[in-house]
Structures are given as structure tokens and as C-alpha cells.
């Protein structure tokens, strides 16, 4: 067993609603299959983390404090256990431990980032895999038209995956007009505010609810065809989603989707796709901050002072 002598890790923890602090954590020694990673970049996933910060996220488990924040991380491999073969010191890797300076991670939970891929694009390998799982569940044909509600991170990444998988007719409903240009850049055919959706539009065999809003979910049920398929890819931690009469009258199908289908297989496809053609995905990070700004940024989100799609954090 290899011992490491790095400084203890500092972790951003939620001590109570809207109360964050950096706590020091002693790292365990490296086991044979473990890797020590020094964090370089993380992200704030606003749709899932802000409700946790406020203390009003809808979850099946009660909140436990202190609670570590975040789940998307990029770092450099510092040391490896004796049996580690998939990575080596100096490799840049994606992992799932969140807002902390160092982490000990099993090698199977690391994804090596190819050269030439920015941290901003690399860290999106996690959420694009989550979006891809939902898209794969509906087994769409290229000629099928699709409607998405919500142009936050999950909605825009669902749009990216649909287009990358060959689905060309994708429309998006988003109340914040400042998000419309990015949806267009990522390949949306039409982008509407909810009140602008054409009344005669009801031609969608499939749709994705990516906003966690009941009103948006009702709109999808109205706009899909009979026997249409709905996938709820949003976390669902904001408000309950209800079935309207159209759900039963049209005999609609609904599936939920959460974590990714296979992060390593997806990352191989995703990185290859990025190397083959340019993308505007980095624009999702409408705010870039340093680690020292994390606590104040969460408060700004809480106060409604900033409304970025996603936030990139430099360590």
C-alpha cells in the first residue's frame, strides 16, 4: 500500500441551508487500485446544486449535514497505487468527487482526457452522458421531430446529443430569451418562449422535459402525438410534475432518466466527436470563477443576482 504525503484536502461543504464553509479532510492512504488526484477545474451544476444549497431540493432522503458540494471534477494524477494500470502520474482526468482540492479515487472512476480537449469541454463528458442516456431510452429515428422544454444545461446538452446522434428536427421551448441564441448555435430548428409555441404544433413523436417545471411538462403532453414518448431528464428536484388529461387520452409513454449509461464508453465517443468537428458547447459556461469565489457565487445564485447556464471553477 502506497502512502501519500500530500496536504489534506479542503472540501466545500454545506453546513446548513445557504451556509457553506471549506473544511479540511484527511485523505485515506492509497490502496492498490487507488489514484491521488489534484483538482484543477470543477463546475457548478445549477439545476441540481442550487436547490440543495437552498435546502428545498425534493429528494427521497433527508438532508445530512455537512454535505459535500459538487460532482464534476478535472484534475492531474499525482500518485497511483501499485495495481493501477489505466492512468499514470501527470495524466489529466475527469472524475466525480466535486468541490475539493485533492481526492483519492478508484482508477475505474477516472476518465483520461485527450490532449487538445479543453477542461470546459472535458468536464461536460459527465452531463452529456446523462443526457445521452435519456436520448437512448427513446430510441429515436433520425426523421422524428423532437420537442425539448428547458434550455438550461440539461436541455442544451440533450439538444447537442440529439443532433450528434443524427436527429435534425429539434425544437426548444425556453422562457429566458437570452438563452435562445445558444440553442440555435447548438442546432435547434426553432426556439420559442412558452407563449409563442404555435397553437397548431402537435406533431412530435417524442419530447424531453429538461426544466423541472410542471407547466413545461403539461405543454409537452399537449404537443406530442398519440402514443408519443416523453423522457424526463431533469432532476425533478424543484416541483412535482403532474399528468394532465392528455396523457391518458393520447395513451402517452413516459420514462425517467438520471445518471449516465456508461461514462467510459460515452467519453470515448464524445471526445472523438469533439475532435472531428467544432462545437459551441463551451458557451454553456456563461460564468467562470475561481475556487475562492465559490461561496459568494452560490449566494449570488440564491439571491437571483446571476443566471448563468453553467459555471466553470478554476482551482
DRENMARZA-937333 format. One record per residue (C-alpha): x, y, z; chain; residue number from 1. Coordinates in steps of 0.25 Angstrom, whole numbers. Example, Ala and Ser with C-alpha at 12.3 -4.5 7.8 and 13.67 -1.06 7.14 Angstrom:
residues 2
SITE   east  north     up  cadena  num
SITE     49    -18     31       A    1
SITE     55     -4     29       A    2
END
This chain:
residues 315
SITE   east  north     up  cadena  num
SITE      0      0      0       A    1
SITE      6     13     -4       A    2
SITE      5     25      6       A    3
SITE      4     39      0       A    4
SITE      9     51      7       A    5
SITE      1     62      0       A    6
SITE     -6     73      9       A    7
SITE    -20     69     14       A    8
SITE    -31     72      4       A    9
SITE    -40     84      6       A   10
SITE    -55     81      3       A   11
SITE    -66     91      1       A   12
SITE    -77     87     10       A   13
SITE    -92     91     13       A   14
SITE    -93     92     28       A   15
SITE   -108     97     27       A   16
SITE   -117    103     16       A   17
SITE   -109    115     10       A   18
SITE    -97    113     19       A   19
SITE    -84    108     12       A   20
SITE    -70    106     18       A   21
SITE    -57    100     14       A   22
SITE    -54     88     23       A   23
SITE    -41     80     24       A   24
SITE    -42     65     22       A   25
SITE    -31     55     24       A   26
SITE    -29     47     11       A   27
SITE    -28     32     13       A   28
SITE    -16     24      9       A   29
SITE    -15     20     -6       A   30
SITE    -20      5     -8       A   31
SITE    -14     -3    -19       A   32
SITE    -25      1    -29       A   33
SITE    -26     16    -24       A   34
SITE    -21     29    -30       A   35
SITE    -18     42    -24       A   36
SITE    -23     54    -32       A   37
SITE    -20     69    -30       A   38
SITE    -32     77    -35       A   39
SITE    -30     87    -46       A   40
SITE    -45     90    -50       A   41
SITE    -59     88    -45       A   42
SITE    -73     92    -49       A   43
SITE    -86     97    -42       A   44
SITE    -98     89    -48       A   45
SITE   -108    100    -44       A   46
SITE   -121     92    -46       A   47
SITE   -117     81    -37       A   48
SITE   -108     88    -27       A   49
SITE   -116    101    -24       A   50
SITE   -128     94    -18       A   51
SITE   -118     87     -9       A   52
SITE   -112    100     -5       A   53
SITE   -125    106     -2       A   54
SITE   -129     93      6       A   55
SITE   -142     91     -2       A   56
SITE   -138     81    -12       A   57
SITE   -148     69    -14       A   58
SITE   -141     57    -10       A   59
SITE   -144     43     -5       A   60
SITE   -134     44      6       A   61
SITE   -133     54     17       A   62
SITE   -122     65     16       A   63
SITE   -110     61     24       A   64
SITE   -100     72     28       A   65
SITE    -89     75     26       A   66
SITE    -91     71     11       A   67
SITE    -80     72      1       A   68
SITE    -84     80    -11       A   69
SITE    -82     77    -26       A   70
SITE    -79     65    -34       A   71
SITE    -71     69    -47       A   72
SITE    -56     70    -46       A   73
SITE    -44     70    -54       A   74
SITE    -30     69    -48       A   75
SITE    -16     63    -50       A   76
SITE    -12     50    -45       A   77
SITE     -1     51    -34       A   78
SITE      1     37    -30       A   79
SITE     -4     23    -33       A   80
SITE     -6     10    -25       A   81
SITE      3     -2    -29       A   82
SITE     -8     -9    -37       A   83
SITE    -13      4    -45       A   84
SITE    -11      2    -60       A   85
SITE    -21     11    -67       A   86
SITE    -15     24    -63       A   87
SITE     -1     30    -59       A   88
SITE      4     42    -52       A   89
SITE      3     55    -60       A   90
SITE    -10     50    -67       A   91
SITE    -22     59    -67       A   92
SITE    -34     52    -63       A   93
SITE    -49     54    -61       A   94
SITE    -55     49    -48       A   95
SITE    -68     51    -40       A   96
SITE    -64     56    -26       A   97
SITE    -67     71    -27       A   98
SITE    -62     83    -19       A   99
SITE    -49     79    -12       A  100
SITE    -34     81    -15       A  101
SITE    -30     67    -14       A  102
SITE    -37     53    -15       A  103
SITE    -33     38    -15       A  104
SITE    -41     32    -26       A  105
SITE    -42     17    -30       A  106
SITE    -36     16    -44       A  107
SITE    -49     11    -50       A  108
SITE    -55     24    -47       A  109
SITE    -45     32    -55       A  110
SITE    -46     36    -70       A  111
SITE    -33     41    -77       A  112
SITE    -35     54    -85       A  113
SITE    -28     54    -98       A  114
SITE    -19     65   -102       A  115
SITE    -25     77   -109       A  116
SITE    -39     76   -101       A  117
SITE    -41     88    -92       A  118
SITE    -45     86    -77       A  119
SITE    -58     92    -80       A  120
SITE    -61     82    -91       A  121
SITE    -55     71    -84       A  122
SITE    -64     73    -71       A  123
SITE    -76     72    -80       A  124
SITE    -74     58    -83       A  125
SITE    -81     55    -70       A  126
SITE    -94     62    -73       A  127
SITE    -94     59    -87       A  128
SITE    -94     44    -83       A  129
SITE   -106     47    -74       A  130
SITE   -113     54    -86       A  131
SITE   -109     43    -95       A  132
SITE   -116     32    -86       A  133
SITE   -129     39    -87       A  134
SITE   -128     40   -102       A  135
SITE   -124     26   -104       A  136
SITE   -136     22    -96       A  137
SITE   -146     27   -106       A  138
SITE   -139     20   -118       A  139
SITE   -141     32   -127       A  140
SITE   -141     31   -142       A  141
SITE   -133     42   -150       A  142
SITE   -146     47   -157       A  143
SITE   -154     48   -144       A  144
SITE   -157     62   -139       A  145
SITE   -154     65   -124       A  146
SITE   -158     76   -114       A  147
SITE   -150     80   -102       A  148
SITE   -155     89    -91       A  149
SITE   -144     96    -84       A  150
SITE   -131    102    -89       A  151
SITE   -123    100    -77       A  152
SITE   -110     91    -76       A  153
SITE   -118     78    -78       A  154
SITE   -127     83    -89       A  155
SITE   -116     89    -97       A  156
SITE   -108     76    -95       A  157
SITE   -120     68    -99       A  158
SITE   -120     76   -112       A  159
SITE   -106     74   -114       A  160
SITE   -107     59   -113       A  161
SITE   -119     58   -122       A  162
SITE   -112     66   -133       A  163
SITE   -100     58   -131       A  164
SITE   -108     45   -132       A  165
SITE   -114     50   -145       A  166
SITE   -127     55   -141       A  167
SITE   -129     68   -149       A  168
SITE   -143     73   -145       A  169
SITE   -142     78   -131       A  170
SITE   -150     90   -125       A  171
SITE   -147     96   -112       A  172
SITE   -157    104   -102       A  173
SITE   -149    113    -93       A  174
SITE   -155    125    -85       A  175
SITE   -142    133    -84       A  176
SITE   -139    139    -98       A  177
SITE   -125    141    -95       A  178
SITE   -123    126    -96       A  179
SITE   -129    125   -109       A  180
SITE   -117    129   -118       A  181
SITE   -109    117   -111       A  182
SITE   -120    107   -114       A  183
SITE   -119    112   -129       A  184
SITE   -104    111   -129       A  185
SITE   -105     96   -124       A  186
SITE   -115     93   -135       A  187
SITE   -129     96   -131       A  188
SITE   -139     97   -142       A  189
SITE   -148    106   -135       A  190
SITE   -147    113   -121       A  191
SITE   -159    119   -115       A  192
SITE   -164    125   -102       A  193
SITE   -175    117    -96       A  194
SITE   -186    127   -101       A  195
SITE   -180    127   -115       A  196
SITE   -181    112   -118       A  197
SITE   -191    111   -130       A  198
SITE   -204    106   -126       A  199
SITE   -205     96   -137       A  200
SITE   -192     90   -133       A  201
SITE   -195     76   -129       A  202
SITE   -186     67   -138       A  203
SITE   -176     62   -128       A  204
SITE   -174     47   -127       A  205
SITE   -164     49   -115       A  206
SITE   -161     60   -105       A  207
SITE   -151     63    -94       A  208
SITE   -155     71    -81       A  209
SITE   -142     77    -76       A  210
SITE   -147     89    -68       A  211
SITE   -153     82    -55       A  212
SITE   -165     91    -57       A  213
SITE   -179     86    -57       A  214
SITE   -185     96    -67       A  215
SITE   -174     91    -77       A  216
SITE   -177     77    -74       A  217
SITE   -192     80    -77       A  218
SITE   -188     87    -90       A  219
SITE   -181     74    -95       A  220
SITE   -193     65    -92       A  221
SITE   -201     75   -101       A  222
SITE   -191     75   -112       A  223
SITE   -187     61   -114       A  224
SITE   -195     51   -123       A  225
SITE   -204     40   -118       A  226
SITE   -195     28   -113       A  227
SITE   -184     39   -112       A  228
SITE   -172     37   -103       A  229
SITE   -167     46    -92       A  230
SITE   -154     46    -85       A  231
SITE   -152     54    -72       A  232
SITE   -137     57    -72       A  233
SITE   -137     68    -62       A  234
SITE   -134     64    -47       A  235
SITE   -149     67    -43       A  236
SITE   -144     74    -30       A  237
SITE   -151     87    -32       A  238
SITE   -166     84    -32       A  239
SITE   -175     72    -35       A  240
SITE   -179     68    -49       A  241
SITE   -193     64    -52       A  242
SITE   -201     57    -62       A  243
SITE   -211     64    -70       A  244
SITE   -224     58    -77       A  245
SITE   -216     58    -90       A  246
SITE   -206     48    -84       A  247
SITE   -217     37    -83       A  248
SITE   -225     42    -95       A  249
SITE   -213     40   -104       A  250
SITE   -208     28    -97       A  251
SITE   -194     34    -95       A  252
SITE   -182     27    -91       A  253
SITE   -173     33    -80       A  254
SITE   -159     29    -75       A  255
SITE   -149     36    -65       A  256
SITE   -134     37    -67       A  257
SITE   -124     41    -57       A  258
SITE   -109     37    -57       A  259
SITE   -101     33    -70       A  260
SITE   -102     20    -77       A  261
SITE    -87     17    -77       A  262
SITE    -77     28    -75       A  263
SITE    -65     22    -81       A  264
SITE    -72     17    -94       A  265
SITE    -79     31    -95       A  266
SITE    -66     39    -93       A  267
SITE    -59     31   -104       A  268
SITE    -70     35   -113       A  269
SITE    -71     49   -108       A  270
SITE    -56     52   -109       A  271
SITE    -56     46   -123       A  272
SITE    -67     55   -127       A  273
SITE    -61     67   -122       A  274
SITE    -48     64   -129       A  275
SITE    -56     62   -142       A  276
SITE    -64     75   -142       A  277
SITE    -64     88   -135       A  278
SITE    -75     91   -125       A  279
SITE    -81    103   -117       A  280
SITE    -83     95   -104       A  281
SITE    -72    103    -96       A  282
SITE    -82    115    -97       A  283
SITE    -91    108    -87       A  284
SITE    -81    113    -76       A  285
SITE    -86    127    -76       A  286
SITE    -79    130    -63       A  287
SITE    -65    126    -60       A  288
SITE    -59    128    -46       A  289
SITE    -48    123    -37       A  290
SITE    -49    114    -25       A  291
SITE    -48    126    -15       A  292
SITE    -61    131    -22       A  293
SITE    -70    119    -19       A  294
SITE    -77    123     -7       A  295
SITE    -80    137    -11       A  296
SITE    -85    131    -25       A  297
SITE    -95    122    -18       A  298
SITE   -100    133    -10       A  299
SITE   -102    141    -23       A  300
SITE   -109    130    -29       A  301
SITE   -118    129    -17       A  302
SITE   -121    144    -18       A  303
SITE   -124    143    -32       A  304
SITE   -113    153    -36       A  305
SITE   -107    144    -47       A  306
SITE   -114    134    -56       A  307
SITE   -103    126    -64       A  308
SITE   -106    113    -71       A  309
SITE    -94    107    -64       A  310
SITE    -82    111    -56       A  311
SITE    -67    107    -58       A  312
SITE    -58    108    -46       A  313
SITE    -43    109    -47       A  314
SITE    -35    103    -35       A  315
END
